[in-house]
Amino acid sequence: MIFQILHCPKPIPKTLYDFLANEHNLFAGVGIRSDVEQLLIDYDLVVKNTVDLGHLAVERVPGVRKGMGLKELARILMEVDVQKPKRVTLSRWDTEWLSYPQIQYACIDAFLSFEIARKLLAIQHHHQH
């Protein structure tokens, strides 16, 4: 789901607050802490349960270095080469209507984050036995 909070009429839906604050939902991303801080500062939104994929990957996977981005993690953990065109990365994300390439980019980003989290958490689980 893509939710454009910048263009959301006030008040922000309670369902979004509840979804993000629910500790049973895990939110994963590279450098997620800064995004979470921004949501708290700008919208008073609390994201309860987060995992930074970069940190987790360094802990769980040999050969992963600090500071690797989603693209590098995807190459190592999923063996996929993701194209992230600079023109999309650097495009206007504050526009009311996102372009198709922006929507595609956001969906790929979310999917990769989800899959990488799933793989890394499975490794963690594996070590406990």
Backbone atoms as SQL, in Angstrom:
CREATE TABLE atoms (id INTEGER PRIMARY KEY, chain TEXT, resi INTEGER, resn TEXT, atom TEXT, x REAL, y REAL, z REAL);
INSERT INTO atoms VALUES
  (1, 'A', 1, 'MET', 'N', 0.844, -1.184, 0.000),
  (2, 'A', 1, 'MET', 'CA', 0.000, 0.000, 0.000),
  (3, 'A', 1, 'MET', 'C', 0.887, 1.244, 0.000),
  (4, 'A', 2, 'ILE', 'N', 0.558, 2.195, -0.840),
  (5, 'A', 2, 'ILE', 'CA', 1.256, 3.475, -0.840),
  (6, 'A', 2, 'ILE', 'C', 0.308, 4.488, -0.203),
  (7, 'A', 3, 'PHE', 'N', 0.752, 5.081, 0.892),
  (8, 'A', 3, 'PHE', 'CA', -0.060, 6.080, 1.571),
  (9, 'A', 3, 'PHE', 'C', 0.687, 7.409, 1.524),
  (10, 'A', 4, 'GLN', 'N', 0.112, 8.393, 0.822),
  (11, 'A', 4, 'GLN', 'CA', 0.771, 9.695, 0.684),
  (12, 'A', 4, 'GLN', 'C', 0.325, 10.615, 1.814),
  (13, 'A', 5, 'ILE', 'N', 1.044, 10.491, 2.913),
  (14, 'A', 5, 'ILE', 'CA', 0.658, 11.209, 4.131),
  (15, 'A', 5, 'ILE', 'C', 0.694, 12.721, 3.946),
  (16, 'A', 6, 'LEU', 'N', 1.571, 13.169, 3.068),
  (17, 'A', 6, 'LEU', 'CA', 1.718, 14.601, 2.798),
  (18, 'A', 6, 'LEU', 'C', 0.430, 15.207, 2.241),
  (19, 'A', 7, 'HIS', 'N', -0.327, 14.393, 1.504),
  (20, 'A', 7, 'HIS', 'CA', -1.550, 14.890, 0.860),
  (21, 'A', 7, 'HIS', 'C', -2.816, 14.360, 1.536),
  (22, 'A', 8, 'CYS', 'N', -2.649, 13.842, 2.739),
  (23, 'A', 8, 'CYS', 'CA', -3.788, 13.306, 3.468),
  (24, 'A', 8, 'CYS', 'C', -4.501, 14.441, 4.207),
  (25, 'A', 9, 'PRO', 'N', -5.814, 14.601, 3.980),
  (26, 'A', 9, 'PRO', 'CA', -6.526, 15.652, 4.715),
  (27, 'A', 9, 'PRO', 'C', -6.506, 15.362, 6.217),
  (28, 'A', 10, 'LYS', 'N', -6.365, 16.409, 7.017),
  (29, 'A', 10, 'LYS', 'CA', -6.364, 16.237, 8.476),
  (30, 'A', 10, 'LYS', 'C', -7.783, 15.923, 8.939),
  (31, 'A', 11, 'PRO', 'N', -8.020, 15.211, 10.004),
  (32, 'A', 11, 'PRO', 'CA', -6.996, 14.496, 10.764),
  (33, 'A', 11, 'PRO', 'C', -6.564, 13.219, 10.039),
  (34, 'A', 12, 'ILE', 'N', -5.354, 12.759, 10.346),
  (35, 'A', 12, 'ILE', 'CA', -4.863, 11.505, 9.781),
  (36, 'A', 12, 'ILE', 'C', -5.722, 10.368, 10.347),
  (37, 'A', 13, 'PRO', 'N', -6.126, 9.418, 9.500),
  (38, 'A', 13, 'PRO', 'CA', -7.032, 8.354, 9.963),
  (39, 'A', 13, 'PRO', 'C', -6.474, 7.585, 11.171),
  (40, 'A', 14, 'LYS', 'N', -7.349, 7.336, 12.122),
  (41, 'A', 14, 'LYS', 'CA', -6.964, 6.585, 13.326),
  (42, 'A', 14, 'LYS', 'C', -6.474, 5.179, 12.952),
  (43, 'A', 15, 'THR', 'N', -7.020, 4.637, 11.879),
  (44, 'A', 15, 'THR', 'CA', -6.602, 3.299, 11.447),
  (45, 'A', 15, 'THR', 'C', -5.112, 3.271, 11.101),
  (46, 'A', 16, 'LEU', 'N', -4.602, 4.373, 10.556),
  (47, 'A', 16, 'LEU', 'CA', -3.171, 4.434, 10.239),
  (48, 'A', 16, 'LEU', 'C', -2.348, 4.485, 11.527),
  (49, 'A', 17, 'TYR', 'N', -2.768, 5.301, 12.465),
  (50, 'A', 17, 'TYR', 'CA', -2.106, 5.356, 13.774),
  (51, 'A', 17, 'TYR', 'C', -2.055, 3.958, 14.400),
  (52, 'A', 18, 'ASP', 'N', -3.202, 3.296, 14.403),
  (53, 'A', 18, 'ASP', 'CA', -3.311, 1.975, 15.037),
  (54, 'A', 18, 'ASP', 'C', -2.455, 0.936, 14.326),
  (55, 'A', 19, 'PHE', 'N', -2.435, 1.005, 13.004),
  (56, 'A', 19, 'PHE', 'CA', -1.651, 0.069, 12.194),
  (57, 'A', 19, 'PHE', 'C', -0.158, 0.192, 12.507),
  (58, 'A', 20, 'LEU', 'N', 0.331, 1.431, 12.568),
  (59, 'A', 20, 'LEU', 'CA', 1.761, 1.669, 12.818),
  (60, 'A', 20, 'LEU', 'C', 2.144, 1.397, 14.268),
  (61, 'A', 21, 'ALA', 'N', 1.223, 1.641, 15.185),
  (62, 'A', 21, 'ALA', 'CA', 1.504, 1.483, 16.613),
  (63, 'A', 21, 'ALA', 'C', 1.309, 0.042, 17.102),
  (64, 'A', 22, 'ASN', 'N', 0.773, -0.803, 16.239),
  (65, 'A', 22, 'ASN', 'CA', 0.518, -2.199, 16.623),
  (66, 'A', 22, 'ASN', 'C', 1.832, -2.981, 16.662),
  (67, 'A', 23, 'GLU', 'N', 2.176, -3.482, 17.843),
  (68, 'A', 23, 'GLU', 'CA', 3.466, -4.174, 17.993),
  (69, 'A', 23, 'GLU', 'C', 3.522, -5.507, 17.255),
  (70, 'A', 24, 'HIS', 'N', 2.384, -6.004, 16.782),
  (71, 'A', 24, 'HIS', 'CA', 2.365, -7.249, 16.012),
  (72, 'A', 24, 'HIS', 'C', 2.746, -7.023, 14.549),
  (73, 'A', 25, 'ASN', 'N', 2.780, -5.759, 14.126),
  (74, 'A', 25, 'ASN', 'CA', 3.213, -5.435, 12.767),
  (75, 'A', 25, 'ASN', 'C', 4.685, -5.035, 12.813),
  (76, 'A', 26, 'LEU', 'N', 5.493, -5.661, 11.982),
  (77, 'A', 26, 'LEU', 'CA', 6.914, -5.340, 11.931),
  (78, 'A', 26, 'LEU', 'C', 7.197, -4.516, 10.682),
  (79, 'A', 27, 'PHE', 'N', 7.847, -3.373, 10.866),
  (80, 'A', 27, 'PHE', 'CA', 8.184, -2.498, 9.752),
  (81, 'A', 27, 'PHE', 'C', 9.686, -2.560, 9.523),
  (82, 'A', 28, 'ALA', 'N', 10.070, -2.938, 8.301),
  (83, 'A', 28, 'ALA', 'CA', 11.473, -3.168, 7.995),
  (84, 'A', 28, 'ALA', 'C', 11.946, -2.220, 6.904),
  (85, 'A', 29, 'GLY', 'N', 13.184, -1.784, 7.043),
  (86, 'A', 29, 'GLY', 'CA', 13.765, -0.940, 6.009),
  (87, 'A', 29, 'GLY', 'C', 15.225, -0.653, 6.311),
  (88, 'A', 30, 'VAL', 'N', 15.929, -0.174, 5.302),
  (89, 'A', 30, 'VAL', 'CA', 17.307, 0.252, 5.491),
  (90, 'A', 30, 'VAL', 'C', 17.276, 1.692, 5.994),
  (91, 'A', 31, 'GLY', 'N', 17.904, 1.939, 7.139),
  (92, 'A', 31, 'GLY', 'CA', 17.892, 3.285, 7.724),
  (93, 'A', 31, 'GLY', 'C', 16.503, 3.720, 8.142),
  (94, 'A', 32, 'ILE', 'N', 15.728, 2.778, 8.645),
  (95, 'A', 32, 'ILE', 'CA', 14.322, 3.049, 8.971),
  (96, 'A', 32, 'ILE', 'C', 14.163, 4.035, 10.130),
  (97, 'A', 33, 'ARG', 'N', 15.172, 4.114, 10.997),
  (98, 'A', 33, 'ARG', 'CA', 15.047, 4.958, 12.186),
  (99, 'A', 33, 'ARG', 'C', 14.775, 6.430, 11.843),
  (100, 'A', 34, 'SER', 'N', 15.463, 6.937, 10.832),
  (101, 'A', 34, 'SER', 'CA', 15.255, 8.350, 10.472),
  (102, 'A', 34, 'SER', 'C', 13.848, 8.600, 9.922),
  (103, 'A', 35, 'ASP', 'N', 13.318, 7.627, 9.176),
  (104, 'A', 35, 'ASP', 'CA', 11.940, 7.746, 8.660),
  (105, 'A', 35, 'ASP', 'C', 10.939, 7.766, 9.813),
  (106, 'A', 36, 'VAL', 'N', 11.179, 6.886, 10.777),
  (107, 'A', 36, 'VAL', 'CA', 10.301, 6.770, 11.941),
  (108, 'A', 36, 'VAL', 'C', 10.340, 8.061, 12.771),
  (109, 'A', 37, 'GLU', 'N', 11.536, 8.607, 12.958),
  (110, 'A', 37, 'GLU', 'CA', 11.680, 9.880, 13.684),
  (111, 'A', 37, 'GLU', 'C', 10.916, 10.994, 12.987),
  (112, 'A', 38, 'GLN', 'N', 11.014, 11.035, 11.655),
  (113, 'A', 38, 'GLN', 'CA', 10.338, 12.068, 10.872),
  (114, 'A', 38, 'GLN', 'C', 8.820, 11.966, 11.022),
  (115, 'A', 39, 'LEU', 'N', 8.297, 10.749, 11.028),
  (116, 'A', 39, 'LEU', 'CA', 6.849, 10.558, 11.200),
  (117, 'A', 39, 'LEU', 'C', 6.392, 11.024, 12.579),
  (118, 'A', 40, 'LEU', 'N', 7.236, 10.802, 13.567),
  (119, 'A', 40, 'LEU', 'CA', 6.913, 11.232, 14.932),
  (120, 'A', 40, 'LEU', 'C', 6.929, 12.756, 15.024),
  (121, 'A', 41, 'ILE', 'N', 7.960, 13.368, 14.465),
  (122, 'A', 41, 'ILE', 'CA', 8.106, 14.828, 14.514),
  (123, 'A', 41, 'ILE', 'C', 6.992, 15.520, 13.724),
  (124, 'A', 42, 'ASP', 'N', 6.777, 15.071, 12.475),
  (125, 'A', 42, 'ASP', 'CA', 5.842, 15.760, 11.579),
  (126, 'A', 42, 'ASP', 'C', 4.376, 15.444, 11.851),
  (127, 'A', 43, 'TYR', 'N', 4.091, 14.201, 12.261),
  (128, 'A', 43, 'TYR', 'CA', 2.682, 13.773, 12.335),
  (129, 'A', 43, 'TYR', 'C', 2.285, 13.146, 13.660),
  (130, 'A', 44, 'ASP', 'N', 3.241, 13.101, 14.608),
  (131, 'A', 44, 'ASP', 'CA', 2.951, 12.486, 15.903),
  (132, 'A', 44, 'ASP', 'C', 2.581, 11.004, 15.753),
  (133, 'A', 45, 'LEU', 'N', 3.128, 10.377, 14.727),
  (134, 'A', 45, 'LEU', 'CA', 2.864, 8.961, 14.467),
  (135, 'A', 45, 'LEU', 'C', 3.943, 8.111, 15.124),
  (136, 'A', 46, 'VAL', 'N', 3.522, 7.115, 15.888),
  (137, 'A', 46, 'VAL', 'CA', 4.458, 6.213, 16.545),
  (138, 'A', 46, 'VAL', 'C', 4.513, 4.896, 15.780),
  (139, 'A', 47, 'VAL', 'N', 5.717, 4.528, 15.336),
  (140, 'A', 47, 'VAL', 'CA', 5.911, 3.229, 14.699),
  (141, 'A', 47, 'VAL', 'C', 6.563, 2.335, 15.744),
  (142, 'A', 48, 'LYS', 'N', 5.799, 1.376, 16.227),
  (143, 'A', 48, 'LYS', 'CA', 6.168, 0.617, 17.420),
  (144, 'A', 48, 'LYS', 'C', 7.286, -0.396, 17.177),
  (145, 'A', 49, 'ASN', 'N', 7.152, -1.177, 16.117),
  (146, 'A', 49, 'ASN', 'CA', 8.030, -2.333, 15.946),
  (147, 'A', 49, 'ASN', 'C', 8.794, -2.236, 14.628),
  (148, 'A', 50, 'THR', 'N', 10.079, -1.888, 14.711),
  (149, 'A', 50, 'THR', 'CA', 10.871, -1.706, 13.490),
  (150, 'A', 50, 'THR', 'C', 12.131, -2.560, 13.517),
  (151, 'A', 51, 'VAL', 'N', 12.633, -2.856, 12.337),
  (152, 'A', 51, 'VAL', 'CA', 13.928, -3.521, 12.224),
  (153, 'A', 51, 'VAL', 'C', 14.702, -2.857, 11.087),
  (154, 'A', 52, 'ASP', 'N', 15.972, -2.522, 11.392),
  (155, 'A', 52, 'ASP', 'CA', 16.832, -1.954, 10.363),
  (156, 'A', 52, 'ASP', 'C', 17.531, -3.098, 9.634),
  (157, 'A', 53, 'LEU', 'N', 17.236, -3.231, 8.355),
  (158, 'A', 53, 'LEU', 'CA', 17.756, -4.355, 7.571),
  (159, 'A', 53, 'LEU', 'C', 19.271, -4.331, 7.449),
  (160, 'A', 54, 'GLY', 'N', 19.846, -3.137, 7.392),
  (161, 'A', 54, 'GLY', 'CA', 21.297, -3.011, 7.305),
  (162, 'A', 54, 'GLY', 'C', 21.982, -3.593, 8.528),
  (163, 'A', 55, 'HIS', 'N', 21.506, -3.202, 9.708),
  (164, 'A', 55, 'HIS', 'CA', 22.078, -3.694, 10.960),
  (165, 'A', 55, 'HIS', 'C', 21.886, -5.200, 11.099),
  (166, 'A', 56, 'LEU', 'N', 20.667, -5.650, 10.789),
  (167, 'A', 56, 'LEU', 'CA', 20.341, -7.070, 10.917),
  (168, 'A', 56, 'LEU', 'C', 21.198, -7.918, 9.969),
  (169, 'A', 57, 'ALA', 'N', 21.402, -7.424, 8.765),
  (170, 'A', 57, 'ALA', 'CA', 22.198, -8.157, 7.769),
  (171, 'A', 57, 'ALA', 'C', 23.648, -8.288, 8.217),
  (172, 'A', 58, 'VAL', 'N', 24.199, -7.226, 8.810),
  (173, 'A', 58, 'VAL', 'CA', 25.577, -7.267, 9.306),
  (174, 'A', 58, 'VAL', 'C', 25.709, -8.338, 10.394),
  (175, 'A', 59, 'GLU', 'N', 24.708, -8.414, 11.274),
  (176, 'A', 59, 'GLU', 'CA', 24.714, -9.416, 12.350),
  (177, 'A', 59, 'GLU', 'C', 24.595, -10.849, 11.831),
  (178, 'A', 60, 'ARG', 'N', 23.774, -11.036, 10.797),
  (179, 'A', 60, 'ARG', 'CA', 23.388, -12.397, 10.414),
  (180, 'A', 60, 'ARG', 'C', 24.153, -12.987, 9.234),
  (181, 'A', 61, 'VAL', 'N', 24.687, -12.126, 8.358),
  (182, 'A', 61, 'VAL', 'CA', 25.237, -12.634, 7.095),
  (183, 'A', 61, 'VAL', 'C', 26.710, -12.269, 6.935),
  (184, 'A', 62, 'PRO', 'N', 27.552, -13.278, 6.806),
  (185, 'A', 62, 'PRO', 'CA', 28.971, -12.995, 6.598),
  (186, 'A', 62, 'PRO', 'C', 29.175, -12.249, 5.272),
  (187, 'A', 63, 'GLY', 'N', 30.086, -11.307, 5.268),
  (188, 'A', 63, 'GLY', 'CA', 30.379, -10.581, 4.024),
  (189, 'A', 63, 'GLY', 'C', 29.528, -9.341, 3.824),
  (190, 'A', 64, 'VAL', 'N', 28.536, -9.138, 4.672),
  (191, 'A', 64, 'VAL', 'CA', 27.739, -7.912, 4.574),
  (192, 'A', 64, 'VAL', 'C', 28.421, -6.832, 5.405),
  (193, 'A', 65, 'ARG', 'N', 28.657, -5.695, 4.774),
  (194, 'A', 65, 'ARG', 'CA', 29.318, -4.591, 5.455),
  (195, 'A', 65, 'ARG', 'C', 28.305, -3.555, 5.911),
  (196, 'A', 66, 'LYS', 'N', 28.706, -2.789, 6.906),
  (197, 'A', 66, 'LYS', 'CA', 27.878, -1.675, 7.381),
  (198, 'A', 66, 'LYS', 'C', 27.666, -0.684, 6.253),
  (199, 'A', 67, 'GLY', 'N', 26.494, -0.120, 6.197),
  (200, 'A', 67, 'GLY', 'CA', 26.218, 0.941, 5.224),
  (201, 'A', 67, 'GLY', 'C', 25.752, 0.467, 3.855),
  (202, 'A', 68, 'MET', 'N', 25.508, -0.831, 3.705),
  (203, 'A', 68, 'MET', 'CA', 24.986, -1.322, 2.421),
  (204, 'A', 68, 'MET', 'C', 23.527, -0.905, 2.258),
  (205, 'A', 69, 'GLY', 'N', 23.172, -0.565, 1.039),
  (206, 'A', 69, 'GLY', 'CA', 21.796, -0.173, 0.748),
  (207, 'A', 69, 'GLY', 'C', 20.940, -1.366, 0.355),
  (208, 'A', 70, 'LEU', 'N', 19.688, -1.094, 0.086),
  (209, 'A', 70, 'LEU', 'CA', 18.722, -2.133, -0.270),
  (210, 'A', 70, 'LEU', 'C', 19.153, -2.882, -1.534),
  (211, 'A', 71, 'LYS', 'N', 19.695, -2.142, -2.487),
  (212, 'A', 71, 'LYS', 'CA', 20.121, -2.713, -3.759),
  (213, 'A', 71, 'LYS', 'C', 21.210, -3.771, -3.541),
  (214, 'A', 72, 'GLU', 'N', 22.206, -3.431, -2.723),
  (215, 'A', 72, 'GLU', 'CA', 23.305, -4.368, -2.439),
  (216, 'A', 72, 'GLU', 'C', 22.817, -5.567, -1.631),
  (217, 'A', 73, 'LEU', 'N', 21.955, -5.301, -0.654),
  (218, 'A', 73, 'LEU', 'CA', 21.406, -6.398, 0.158),
  (219, 'A', 73, 'LEU', 'C', 20.590, -7.357, -0.709),
  (220, 'A', 74, 'ALA', 'N', 19.837, -6.802, -1.652),
  (221, 'A', 74, 'ALA', 'CA', 19.032, -7.637, -2.560),
  (222, 'A', 74, 'ALA', 'C', 19.935, -8.505, -3.430),
  (223, 'A', 75, 'ARG', 'N', 21.061, -7.947, -3.854),
  (224, 'A', 75, 'ARG', 'CA', 21.983, -8.716, -4.686),
  (225, 'A', 75, 'ARG', 'C', 22.575, -9.892, -3.895),
  (226, 'A', 76, 'ILE', 'N', 22.958, -9.624, -2.643),
  (227, 'A', 76, 'ILE', 'CA', 23.571, -10.662, -1.812),
  (228, 'A', 76, 'ILE', 'C', 22.550, -11.697, -1.340),
  (229, 'A', 77, 'LEU', 'N', 21.415, -11.224, -0.830),
  (230, 'A', 77, 'LEU', 'CA', 20.464, -12.129, -0.172),
  (231, 'A', 77, 'LEU', 'C', 19.434, -12.750, -1.108),
  (232, 'A', 78, 'MET', 'N', 19.128, -12.063, -2.197),
  (233, 'A', 78, 'MET', 'CA', 18.094, -12.569, -3.104),
  (234, 'A', 78, 'MET', 'C', 18.638, -12.900, -4.482),
  (235, 'A', 79, 'GLU', 'N', 19.902, -12.545, -4.694),
  (236, 'A', 79, 'GLU', 'CA', 20.559, -12.767, -5.985),
  (237, 'A', 79, 'GLU', 'C', 19.783, -12.128, -7.132),
  (238, 'A', 80, 'VAL', 'N', 19.289, -10.912, -6.871),
  (239, 'A', 80, 'VAL', 'CA', 18.634, -10.152, -7.940),
  (240, 'A', 80, 'VAL', 'C', 19.356, -8.826, -8.118),
  (241, 'A', 81, 'ASP', 'N', 19.420, -8.389, -9.339),
  (242, 'A', 81, 'ASP', 'CA', 20.048, -7.112, -9.646),
  (243, 'A', 81, 'ASP', 'C', 18.943, -6.093, -9.887),
  (244, 'A', 82, 'VAL', 'N', 18.774, -5.201, -8.932),
  (245, 'A', 82, 'VAL', 'CA', 17.677, -4.245, -8.999),
  (246, 'A', 82, 'VAL', 'C', 18.152, -2.963, -9.678),
  (247, 'A', 83, 'GLN', 'N', 17.387, -2.539, -10.656),
  (248, 'A', 83, 'GLN', 'CA', 17.680, -1.259, -11.307),
  (249, 'A', 83, 'GLN', 'C', 16.936, -0.165, -10.564),
  (250, 'A', 84, 'LYS', 'N', 17.689, 0.820, -10.054),
  (251, 'A', 84, 'LYS', 'CA', 17.031, 1.952, -9.410),
  (252, 'A', 84, 'LYS', 'C', 17.445, 3.206, -10.180),
  (253, 'A', 85, 'PRO', 'N', 16.673, 3.547, -11.213),
  (254, 'A', 85, 'PRO', 'CA', 17.059, 4.682, -12.055),
  (255, 'A', 85, 'PRO', 'C', 17.133, 5.978, -11.238),
  (256, 'A', 86, 'LYS', 'N', 18.254, 6.693, -11.409),
  (257, 'A', 86, 'LYS', 'CA', 18.475, 7.946, -10.682),
  (258, 'A', 86, 'LYS', 'C', 17.354, 8.954, -10.925),
  (259, 'A', 87, 'ARG', 'N', 16.824, 8.982, -12.170),
  (260, 'A', 87, 'ARG', 'CA', 15.779, 9.963, -12.475),
  (261, 'A', 87, 'ARG', 'C', 14.516, 9.717, -11.640),
  (262, 'A', 88, 'VAL', 'N', 14.301, 8.446, -11.249),
  (263, 'A', 88, 'VAL', 'CA', 13.148, 8.153, -10.388),
  (264, 'A', 88, 'VAL', 'C', 13.509, 8.439, -8.931),
  (265, 'A', 89, 'THR', 'N', 14.701, 7.987, -8.517),
  (266, 'A', 89, 'THR', 'CA', 15.166, 8.230, -7.139),
  (267, 'A', 89, 'THR', 'C', 15.116, 9.717, -6.814),
  (268, 'A', 90, 'LEU', 'N', 15.579, 10.525, -7.755),
  (269, 'A', 90, 'LEU', 'CA', 15.704, 11.962, -7.511),
  (270, 'A', 90, 'LEU', 'C', 14.490, 12.764, -7.975),
  (271, 'A', 91, 'SER', 'N', 13.430, 12.079, -8.363),
  (272, 'A', 91, 'SER', 'CA', 12.235, 12.785, -8.839),
  (273, 'A', 91, 'SER', 'C', 11.463, 13.406, -7.670),
  (274, 'A', 92, 'ARG', 'N', 10.464, 14.207, -7.991),
  (275, 'A', 92, 'ARG', 'CA', 9.646, 14.856, -6.962),
  (276, 'A', 92, 'ARG', 'C', 8.697, 13.833, -6.331),
  (277, 'A', 93, 'TRP', 'N', 8.959, 13.499, -5.058),
  (278, 'A', 93, 'TRP', 'CA', 8.102, 12.533, -4.364),
  (279, 'A', 93, 'TRP', 'C', 6.987, 13.233, -3.579),
  (280, 'A', 94, 'ASP', 'N', 7.002, 14.568, -3.585),
  (281, 'A', 94, 'ASP', 'CA', 5.977, 15.314, -2.844),
  (282, 'A', 94, 'ASP', 'C', 4.806, 15.722, -3.735),
  (283, 'A', 95, 'THR', 'N', 4.841, 15.270, -4.984),
  (284, 'A', 95, 'THR', 'CA', 3.759, 15.601, -5.903),
  (285, 'A', 95, 'THR', 'C', 2.493, 14.816, -5.537),
  (286, 'A', 96, 'GLU', 'N', 1.343, 15.398, -5.852),
  (287, 'A', 96, 'GLU', 'CA', 0.089, 14.751, -5.457),
  (288, 'A', 96, 'GLU', 'C', -0.154, 13.463, -6.239),
  (289, 'A', 97, 'TRP', 'N', 0.220, 13.470, -7.505),
  (290, 'A', 97, 'TRP', 'CA', 0.015, 12.289, -8.349),
  (291, 'A', 97, 'TRP', 'C', 1.373, 11.695, -8.701),
  (292, 'A', 98, 'LEU', 'N', 1.684, 10.537, -8.146),
  (293, 'A', 98, 'LEU', 'CA', 2.944, 9.874, -8.460),
  (294, 'A', 98, 'LEU', 'C', 2.879, 9.292, -9.866),
  (295, 'A', 99, 'SER', 'N', 4.015, 9.305, -10.559),
  (296, 'A', 99, 'SER', 'CA', 4.080, 8.723, -11.903),
  (297, 'A', 99, 'SER', 'C', 4.115, 7.201, -11.775),
  (298, 'A', 100, 'TYR', 'N', 3.863, 6.518, -12.895),
  (299, 'A', 100, 'TYR', 'CA', 3.911, 5.055, -12.865),
  (300, 'A', 100, 'TYR', 'C', 5.295, 4.548, -12.429),
  (301, 'A', 101, 'PRO', 'N', 6.404, 5.116, -12.955),
  (302, 'A', 101, 'PRO', 'CA', 7.725, 4.653, -12.491),
  (303, 'A', 101, 'PRO', 'C', 7.943, 4.859, -10.983),
  (304, 'A', 102, 'GLN', 'N', 7.395, 5.925, -10.425),
  (305, 'A', 102, 'GLN', 'CA', 7.514, 6.155, -8.976),
  (306, 'A', 102, 'GLN', 'C', 6.744, 5.090, -8.195),
  (307, 'A', 103, 'ILE', 'N', 5.545, 4.783, -8.656),
  (308, 'A', 103, 'ILE', 'CA', 4.714, 3.771, -7.990),
  (309, 'A', 103, 'ILE', 'C', 5.420, 2.412, -8.062),
  (310, 'A', 104, 'GLN', 'N', 5.953, 2.098, -9.233),
  (311, 'A', 104, 'GLN', 'CA', 6.682, 0.843, -9.434),
  (312, 'A', 104, 'GLN', 'C', 7.891, 0.781, -8.492),
  (313, 'A', 105, 'TYR', 'N', 8.631, 1.869, -8.422),
  (314, 'A', 105, 'TYR', 'CA', 9.829, 1.981, -7.577),
  (315, 'A', 105, 'TYR', 'C', 9.472, 1.753, -6.108),
  (316, 'A', 106, 'ALA', 'N', 8.406, 2.415, -5.653),
  (317, 'A', 106, 'ALA', 'CA', 7.971, 2.291, -4.258),
  (318, 'A', 106, 'ALA', 'C', 7.543, 0.853, -3.944),
  (319, 'A', 107, 'CYS', 'N', 6.852, 0.219, -4.880),
  (320, 'A', 107, 'CYS', 'CA', 6.389, -1.161, -4.679),
  (321, 'A', 107, 'CYS', 'C', 7.558, -2.134, -4.642),
  (322, 'A', 108, 'ILE', 'N', 8.530, -1.942, -5.527),
  (323, 'A', 108, 'ILE', 'CA', 9.716, -2.805, -5.550),
  (324, 'A', 108, 'ILE', 'C', 10.496, -2.639, -4.257),
  (325, 'A', 109, 'ASP', 'N', 10.649, -1.401, -3.823),
  (326, 'A', 109, 'ASP', 'CA', 11.323, -1.090, -2.561),
  (327, 'A', 109, 'ASP', 'C', 10.662, -1.809, -1.384),
  (328, 'A', 110, 'ALA', 'N', 9.345, -1.724, -1.324),
  (329, 'A', 110, 'ALA', 'CA', 8.588, -2.356, -0.238),
  (330, 'A', 110, 'ALA', 'C', 8.709, -3.878, -0.309),
  (331, 'A', 111, 'PHE', 'N', 8.597, -4.426, -1.516),
  (332, 'A', 111, 'PHE', 'CA', 8.687, -5.876, -1.693),
  (333, 'A', 111, 'PHE', 'C', 10.069, -6.394, -1.289),
  (334, 'A', 112, 'LEU', 'N', 11.122, -5.713, -1.736),
  (335, 'A', 112, 'LEU', 'CA', 12.486, -6.126, -1.398),
  (336, 'A', 112, 'LEU', 'C', 12.713, -6.048, 0.110),
  (337, 'A', 113, 'SER', 'N', 12.248, -4.983, 0.720),
  (338, 'A', 113, 'SER', 'CA', 12.394, -4.828, 2.175),
  (339, 'A', 113, 'SER', 'C', 11.713, -5.987, 2.895),
  (340, 'A', 114, 'PHE', 'N', 10.517, -6.331, 2.447),
  (341, 'A', 114, 'PHE', 'CA', 9.756, -7.428, 3.045),
  (342, 'A', 114, 'PHE', 'C', 10.499, -8.762, 2.895),
  (343, 'A', 115, 'GLU', 'N', 10.943, -9.048, 1.680),
  (344, 'A', 115, 'GLU', 'CA', 11.607, -10.328, 1.392),
  (345, 'A', 115, 'GLU', 'C', 12.940, -10.444, 2.130),
  (346, 'A', 116, 'ILE', 'N', 13.709, -9.360, 2.166),
  (347, 'A', 116, 'ILE', 'CA', 15.001, -9.371, 2.854),
  (348, 'A', 116, 'ILE', 'C', 14.785, -9.563, 4.354),
  (349, 'A', 117, 'ALA', 'N', 13.799, -8.894, 4.907),
  (350, 'A', 117, 'ALA', 'CA', 13.464, -9.063, 6.329),
  (351, 'A', 117, 'ALA', 'C', 13.094, -10.515, 6.610),
  (352, 'A', 118, 'ARG', 'N', 12.268, -11.091, 5.743),
  (353, 'A', 118, 'ARG', 'CA', 11.827, -12.479, 5.902),
  (354, 'A', 118, 'ARG', 'C', 13.033, -13.424, 5.921),
  (355, 'A', 119, 'LYS', 'N', 13.938, -13.225, 4.976),
  (356, 'A', 119, 'LYS', 'CA', 15.138, -14.075, 4.894),
  (357, 'A', 119, 'LYS', 'C', 16.032, -13.903, 6.117),
  (358, 'A', 120, 'LEU', 'N', 16.268, -12.655, 6.517),
  (359, 'A', 120, 'LEU', 'CA', 17.158, -12.389, 7.653),
  (360, 'A', 120, 'LEU', 'C', 16.578, -12.913, 8.959),
  (361, 'A', 121, 'LEU', 'N', 15.282, -12.757, 9.140),
  (362, 'A', 121, 'LEU', 'CA', 14.643, -13.231, 10.367),
  (363, 'A', 121, 'LEU', 'C', 14.617, -14.759, 10.412),
  (364, 'A', 122, 'ALA', 'N', 14.571, -15.401, 9.255),
  (365, 'A', 122, 'ALA', 'CA', 14.628, -16.861, 9.189),
  (366, 'A', 122, 'ALA', 'C', 16.014, -17.362, 9.606),
  (367, 'A', 123, 'ILE', 'N', 17.055, -16.626, 9.217),
  (368, 'A', 123, 'ILE', 'CA', 18.431, -16.983, 9.614),
  (369, 'A', 123, 'ILE', 'C', 18.546, -16.892, 11.129),
  (370, 'A', 124, 'GLN', 'N', 18.011, -15.803, 11.682),
  (371, 'A', 124, 'GLN', 'CA', 18.045, -15.589, 13.128),
  (372, 'A', 124, 'GLN', 'C', 17.357, -16.754, 13.834),
  (373, 'A', 125, 'HIS', 'N', 16.185, -17.115, 13.332),
  (374, 'A', 125, 'HIS', 'CA', 15.384, -18.190, 13.917),
  (375, 'A', 125, 'HIS', 'C', 16.164, -19.501, 13.878),
  (376, 'A', 126, 'HIS', 'N', 16.822, -19.715, 12.758),
  (377, 'A', 126, 'HIS', 'CA', 17.593, -20.933, 12.518),
  (378, 'A', 126, 'HIS', 'C', 18.703, -21.117, 13.565),
  (379, 'A', 127, 'HIS', 'N', 19.378, -20.014, 13.927),
  (380, 'A', 127, 'HIS', 'CA', 20.498, -20.079, 14.866),
  (381, 'A', 127, 'HIS', 'C', 20.080, -20.410, 16.291),
  (382, 'A', 128, 'GLN', 'N', 18.824, -20.193, 16.592),
  (383, 'A', 128, 'GLN', 'CA', 18.366, -20.415, 17.958),
  (384, 'A', 128, 'GLN', 'C', 18.193, -21.896, 18.281),
  (385, 'A', 129, 'HIS', 'N', 18.104, -22.736, 17.255),
  (386, 'A', 129, 'HIS', 'CA', 17.857, -24.166, 17.499),
  (387, 'A', 129, 'HIS', 'C', 19.139, -24.951, 17.634);
